[in-house]
């Protein structure tokens, strides 16, 4: 039981660090994407720890699904940033509203 509480504390700490990374650094889009990935990882950790504690494999399956979607989201986001950088030669969050169509 103590291991479960310690694991949940580590996962919660990882989630809080990622929230701080998003709100304190709103200028660099790459750090915001990494913080978002850390959020997905923290939620995935919680699902795996709960799955182990409850002796059920469903949490691990959801964790794999979350990590797969997070990887796809990250690759698409980085591809959009590369195209945006090729057009503007700078990546700033303030100018991202120019992409609205």
N, C-alpha and C positions, 0 to 999 in steps of 0.2 A: 504494500500500500504506500509505503514511503517513497519507493521508486516512482510510482505513478504520480505522486504529488510533485516530486522533483522534476520529472519530465514535463509535466504541464507548466511548471514555473519557467523552465527553459524555453518552451514553445511560446509562452506568453511574453517573455522578455524579448524574444526574436520578433514577435509581432509588434510590440511597442517600439522597438528600435526602427522597424520599417515604417511605422506611422510617423515617427519623429523625422526620419529621412525624407519622407514625402513633404511634410509641412514646413520643415526648416530649410530645405533646399528646393525652392521652386524655380530656380534659374537653369539648372542643368537637367536636361531631359533624360540623359543616360542614367544618372543617379536615381531619378524618379522611377525609371523602368526597373532598375535593380531593386529598389525598395518594394516595388509592386511584386516582383518575383519572390522576395523574402517573405512577403505576406502570404503568398500562395504556399510557400514552403512551411511556414509556421502552422497554417491550417492543416496542411498535409501531415505534419508531425502529430498534431492533435488527433487526427483520425487514426493514424497508425497506433499511437499509444492507447487510445480507447479501444481499438480493435484487439490489441494484445491483452489489455486488461479484461475485456469482456469475452475473450476467446472466440471471436467472430472474425471471419475473413472479409466481411463486407466493407469495413473501414479501410482496409488495405486496397481493395479494388477501387473505391472512391478516390483514394490517395493517388493511385496511378492515373486515374482519369483526370484529376486536377493537375498533376504534373505534366500530362500530355497536352492539355489545353494551355497551360502556362508556357510551355515550350513553343507551341504554335503562335501564341500571342506575342511572345518575345521576338520570334523571327520575323513576323509581319511588321511589328513596330520598328525593328531595326532596319528592315528594308525600306519602310516609309521614310525613316530618318536619312538613309543614304541618298534616296532620290531627292529629298528636300535639301540636303547639303549640296548636291550637285547643281541644283537650280539656284540656290541663294548664296552658297559658299559660306554660310554661317548657320549654326543651330542655336536659336534662342526661343525660349518658351513664350516671350512677349509677342513675337511675330507669328506665332502659330495660328492666330485668328485670321491671318490672311489666306489660310488654306480653306476656309469655309466657302462652300459653293452655293 
